Amino acid sequence: MKIVGIAGSMNAQSTTKLAVEIVLKAAREAGAETELIHLAEWPMPVYDNRDDASTYPETVHRFVQKVSEADGLVIGSPEYHGSITGALKNALDFLEGRHLRDKQVAILGVAGGSMGATNTVNTLQVIMRNLHAWPLPSSPSIPSAYDAFAPDGTLKDPRLQERMETLGRELVRYVRAMNAEKQPQ
């Protein structure tokens, strides 16, 4: 089972990346093979719906391939002005429903403020449903992310750390259940 995480931040010191890594680690411990795509390290042009998609740079084709080959996804974004980042929206625009159909997706948000990233996780839920994916019911967010992490990359709040780890384990459980349903009887 392959789980791909997408950290939708362009910040090299991204708290979103840290959060996605927590979920991926829990998925790995539950038996999945994992890979992280941190968009800060994956330069992509602005999606322009060109007639010949083969003219996009190799980074775009690798991104689409990795998402297509994944059994499940972890997608995280910081909340910028009440929504997901432009970089993440742009990356998702390269995908079509056929790339995500019936994939299980764990969603999380990261916010600088104390209210959390509710709009971000709601936006990602809508986008994933429109791409025929199955967002998991739990979509936690991390408030005041600038002060939420310990030096070792874990969350200072043990309850929030557990929620993120549970998200990773649940993703593996849901992917296994979906894969079992696809097996011929």
C-alpha angles and dihedrals in degrees: 000000000000122000119188120198122205118200105198098202128105091204113110089212092047121170086198089061089051091051093048089049090056090054092045092050090054090048090051091050088051090057107271128129107233140197131184125220108193104190091213086070096042108068111201131177121238110281108251103171092240120188093240109048090183088076092068115103121270091256090067093049092048090050093051091045094050092049091046093050095047120102091208140001140220111205122186132175137175114238109252115183092337099314147056122301121275089237092058094044089050092050092048090051089068089062128084131201091261089062094055105026109143094351117145112235129196110205129197137170135207124204137188091212131069095250097071129228103292095144091050095053091043091051091049090049090055094046092049093049090050089053090052094250126136112240112204115248094242115069108170125193132202116227123206089013093177087072101026101088131076118221090262092061096255123120118263091221106074092202092055091045089053091049090055093046091048089052090057093047092046091051090056091047093051093046090051091050092049092047091049090054091053092055115101112253 
